[in-house]
Amino acid sequence: MSLSFSRLIRYRAEENWSEAIINRINQIALDINDSPTIMDEIDDLETHSLNCVRGSATQALSALLWADYGRYELLKQSIADLVCDNDPAVGIAILEAVIATYNIDKEQSRKSLVTIVTRKVRLALFSTVLVFYCRRISD
């Protein structure tokens, strides 16, 4: 049920979701007990990120932020917590929120990206990170 709920929010992020709904997505992203991801290939990791509950909820958070930067205060703490999460699938999923955060708080976005790739070096090879680095970090 949580996976379907997360996907619904992700694909309808532009809707005027209540604070209670946004808090529920935060809770799912942070608290659902998915098994940690052990993947060797970055493509497998990306696929797992799309299909695990926490990865899907994290992607919903990112979509909510992209759809309305005014939601940043509701999502800020969850984003910070997810940046430090040990599951690499969550690490991939949170990258979109980190990139969206760049449009709100450049310094925090840079720090978050460094934290992610320092903790999970192989995520530095993920295409989203490379494009972000090439286009934004040099600003």
C-alpha positions in Angstrom: 0.0 0.0 0.0 2.8 2.4 0.8 4.4 1.9 -2.5 1.2 2.7 -4.4 0.6 5.7 -2.2 4.1 7.0 -2.8 3.8 6.6 -6.6 0.4 8.3 -6.5 1.9 11.4 -4.8 5.0 11.3 -7.1 2.9 11.3 -10.3 0.4 13.9 -8.9 2.9 16.1 -7.1 1.4 19.3 -8.5 -1.8 18.7 -6.6 -2.5 20.8 -3.5 -1.6 18.1 -1.0 -2.3 18.7 2.7 0.5 18.9 5.2 -0.8 15.6 6.7 -0.2 13.9 3.3 3.2 15.4 2.9 4.1 14.3 6.5 2.9 10.8 5.7 5.3 10.6 2.7 8.1 11.9 4.9 7.3 9.2 7.4 7.3 6.4 4.7 10.6 7.6 3.3 12.2 7.7 6.7 10.6 4.9 8.7 9.5 2.0 6.5 11.7 -1.0 7.1 12.9 -2.0 3.6 15.8 -4.4 3.5 19.0 -2.6 2.7 20.1 -2.6 -0.9 23.1 -4.6 -1.9 23.7 -4.1 -5.6 26.9 -4.1 -7.6 25.7 -2.3 -10.7 24.5 1.3 -10.7 21.7 0.5 -13.2 20.4 -2.3 -10.8 20.6 0.2 -8.0 18.5 2.7 -9.9 15.9 0.1 -10.8 15.7 -1.0 -7.1 15.4 2.7 -6.1 12.3 3.0 -8.3 10.7 -0.2 -6.9 11.4 -0.2 -3.2 9.0 1.6 -0.8 11.5 4.0 0.7 13.0 4.9 -2.7 9.6 5.5 -4.2 8.6 7.7 -1.2 11.9 9.6 -1.5 11.2 10.2 -5.2 7.7 11.5 -4.2 9.4 14.0 -1.8 11.6 15.1 -4.7 8.6 15.5 -7.0 6.7 17.5 -4.4 9.6 19.8 -4.1 10.0 20.3 -7.8 6.3 21.0 -8.1 6.3 23.6 -5.4 9.4 25.1 -3.8 7.1 26.5 -1.1 7.1 22.9 0.4 10.7 23.1 1.2 10.2 23.8 4.9 8.0 20.7 5.2 10.5 18.6 3.5 13.8 20.1 4.7 14.5 17.8 7.7 13.5 14.7 5.8 15.8 15.6 3.0 18.7 16.1 5.4 18.0 12.8 7.1 17.7 10.9 3.8 21.0 12.4 2.5 22.7 10.6 5.4 20.8 7.3 4.9 22.9 4.2 4.5 20.8 2.6 1.8 22.3 3.4 -1.6 18.8 3.1 -3.3 17.7 5.9 -1.1 20.9 7.8 -1.9 20.0 7.7 -5.6 16.4 8.7 -4.9 17.3 11.7 -2.8 19.5 13.1 -5.5 16.5 14.7 -7.3 15.5 16.5 -4.0 19.1 17.7 -3.6 19.1 19.1 -7.1 15.7 20.8 -6.5 17.1 22.2 -3.3 19.8 23.9 -5.3 17.2 26.4 -6.6 16.4 27.3 -3.0 19.6 26.9 -1.0 22.7 26.5 -3.2 25.1 26.0 -0.3 23.0 23.3 1.4 22.5 21.5 -1.9 26.3 21.4 -2.5 26.9 20.1 1.0 24.3 17.4 0.6 25.7 16.3 -2.7 29.2 16.0 -1.2 27.8 14.1 1.7 26.0 11.6 -0.6 29.0 10.9 -2.9 31.4 10.8 0.1 29.3 8.2 1.9 28.5 6.3 -1.3 31.3 6.9 -3.7 29.8 4.9 -6.6 26.8 7.3 -6.6 29.2 9.9 -8.0 29.0 7.9 -11.3 25.2 8.2 -11.5 24.3 10.4 -14.4 22.2 12.8 -12.4 25.2 13.6 -10.2 27.5 14.1 -13.2 25.1 16.5 -15.0 24.4 18.4 -11.8 28.1 18.7 -11.1 29.0 19.9 -14.6 26.1 22.4 -14.7 25.8 23.7 -11.2 28.8 23.1 -8.9 30.9 25.4 -11.0 28.4 28.3 -10.5 
